[in-house]
Amino acid sequence: MRGSRSMAAVVAGAAIVALAGCGSGDDSDDKSKPFEGKSADQIAADAVKATQQADSMRMKGTVQQSAGSSMSVDLAVDQRKNCDGTIKSEGASAEVRNTKGTFYLKGDEKYWETSLKGQPGTDKIVPKVAGKWVKAPTDDATTKNLCDKTALTASMDKDKSERKGMKKGATTTVGGAEAIRLTKKTSGGETLTLYVATEGKPYILRSTSSGGEQPNTATFSDYGKAVSPEQPAPGETVDLKELASGGQKS
């Protein structure tokens, strides 16, 4: 179903963009605390490792897309592929959950109208799925990585060469936690900034990209916090397989 493919692409794409610039850099002349004696590349490498190894986290951010529209993501996910969150874009929104091995998506009317535009029987399907939890097959290739924390953070190490040359800056606070700021200007005039926690494990707390065609910002929090999405009640769900096989009939 095109709706599930669309949402999978939205979340995966948002995660990749939001995490851009979170890899290692290699230069720093600042030897002051915190991370005394460590260069920016070492701090960033430690941050990527800690973030990837964390049992769970929450990612919240906004991405400007090439067409001028914006998309916001708020997703909590853990290593066991439990997830709970929302996606919003151009007035359309959808909630996503993965619990007990089953993926659910609840989009509003505009989301489904946009996702199913041009498909046969759209006018009959939209009323059946809008505001309902649509249950996707567990073997659906389009959703199997959607709530996979390992897959979502894999882009941090995708291309280290693009993320070399970050510099250490002053400490600041992100969500009430102290963080050191690492920055880099790319040859295209884009500024990448990474904020790394100075206390406890060096988790990534925020990453931003500005000055480019697709500016974005992402904030990371709730490391180690349990992700326990509630399973939708049977009366609130629609089975994707049943809908595909015969649910379009009036």
N, C-alpha and C positions, 0 to 999 in steps of 0.2 A: 504494500500500500504506500502511495507516495507520501502520505502524511508522516509515517514513521521514518522514511528515508530523509525527508526534509529536516525533521527535528534532530536526527542523528548527525546530520551534516552541520547544523547550527551549533550544537554543543561541542562537537569535536573541533570545528573550526574556531570557535570562540576560545577554547582551551589552548589551542596551539598559538593563536595570536596573543592571548593574554600572557602566556608564559615566555614569549619571545624576549630575548635579552637576558635570560636568567642563567646563562652558562658562565664559564670562567673567563676572567680577564687576566692580563699578565704583568701589568705595571703598577707600581705604587711607590711613592717616595715618603709617604706618611707612615711613621713608625709609632705614632701615639696610640694610646688606648682608645677604644677596645680593639681586640685582635692585634695586640702589640706584636710586631715582628712578622706579621703575615701580610702578604701583598694582596691586592684586590682579586687576583686570579685564584689565590688560595682560599680566600674568604668565600668567593662565589662558588668554587668547587665544593667546599664544605656545605654551603647552603643548599646546593642542588642535591647532594647526597642525603642530607638530613631530611629535606622535603620529600624526596622519593621514598625514603625508608619509613616515613611517618605512617602510623597505622591509619590515620584519617586526617581530613582537612576540609575546610570550606573555602570555596573560590567564589568571589563576587567581583564582577567587573563590567565595563562597558567597552564595546568595540565599535568604531566608526567604520562602516563598510564602504567599498569603492563607489557604490551608487549614491552615496550621500546619506543613507539611512543609518540608524544606530541600533545596536542590539545589546541587551543586558542579560547577564547570566548570574545566577545565584545558586550554587550547587555544592552540597555536602556529599562527600564520597569516602569510602574506606577501602582497605585492601581486599575485603571479601565481596566487593562489587555492590554493596548496599549503597544507594544514593537517594537523595531527596532534594528537590530544588525547583526553580522556575526559570523560564526563558521568556523574554519579552522583546518584541520588535515591531515598530510601526503600528502600535495600537493593538497588536495581537499578542496573546500570551498563552503559555502552556505550562502545566506542572508535570514533572517527571519523578517517577519513583522506581526503584528496583529493590524488591524485598522477597526473601525466600525463593530466589531464583527466577522470579517473574518480573518483567518490565511493564510498567503502566505509564500511560501518558494521558493527561486531561487538558485538552485545548478548548479555548472558547470558540464561539461561532466564527469570528474573523480568522482565527488560526486555520480552522478546517476549510473555510471558503477559499483561503489563499492556497493552502496545501493541495486541495483537490480541484483547483480551477482547471477546467477543460476535460475533466474525467467524466466518463459516462455515469449517470445516476447521482451526480453530486447533490442535486437539489433534494434527493431522497435520503442520501447518506448523512449530510450535515446535521439534520435534526436528531439523528440517532446517536451521533457521537459527540456533539457539542455539549460540554459540561459533564461528560461521562469519562470514567477511567477506561481507556481503551487498552486491553491486555494484548501484548504482542507475544508471538511464539518465542519460546526460550531459545530456539535455534535460529532466530532471525539474524542474518549476518549484518543487517543495518543497525541493530541495536546492541549487539553483543559486547562492543567496546565502549558504549556510551557511558556506562557507570564503572568503568575499569580504571581505577586510580593509576595503575602502572602505565596504561596506555596514555592517559591524559598528561602525565608528567614526563613521558618519553621524549617530548620535543625539547626538553631542557638540555639534552645532550645530543640533539640531532646534528648540529653543525657548530662545533666549538670555534672554528676559525672566524665565524661572524661575530663572536662575542668576546674576542680578545681585545685588550687595551682599555679595560675599565679602570677608573681611578677612585681611590677612597676619598670620601668627603666627610662632613661633620656628622655627628649623631643627631637624631631627631626622635620623634615618637610616632608610632603607627598603632592606632587602636589602643592607646595607653601603654604600649610596650616600647622600650627603647630599641632603636635600630640604627645601624650604620648605613650611610648612603653611598652606593657605588654608581658611577655614571660613565657614560661613553657617548661620544658624538661620532656618528657614522659618516662615511664619505658623501652620503646623500643628504646630509644636514639633519638627520634624525637624531634625537637625543634619547638614549635608553637609560633608565634609572632603576636600580634594584635596591631594595631596603631589606637588610638582613638583621634578624634579632641578635642582640648583644648579650642577652642573658639566657641561660639554659641552652638548649640546642639551637644551632644557627639556622633556624627556619627562615624561609623567604616570607616576608610579611606584606610586601607590595612590589609590583613592577609596573613601570609606566613607559610609554613610548609617545614622544611628542615631536612635532615638526615634520612628520611624514604625511603620506596620503591617507593612512589609516591609523590615527592616534588611538591609543587604548590605555586603560588602566585596570589593574586587577589587584584585589586585596585578598590575602590568605590568612585564615584564622582557624580557631577551633581545632588545632592540632591535637590528636589523641582523643578527641571527644567522640563518644559513641554515635554512630549513625543508625538510627532505628526507625525507619519510616513505617507508618501504620499501613497495614494491608487494607485496601479499599473493600468495602462491604460488597457482597455479591450483587445486590440490587443496584449498585452504582457503577458496575463494570459492563463493558461490551467486549466480546471476544473477537479479535481481529480475524481469525480463521473462519468463524461462523459468518461474520459480516462479508468476507470475501466470497464465500461459497454460496450464500443465499440471502444474506442480510440486506442486499440492495433492492430486493423485491418489495413492493408496497403491500 
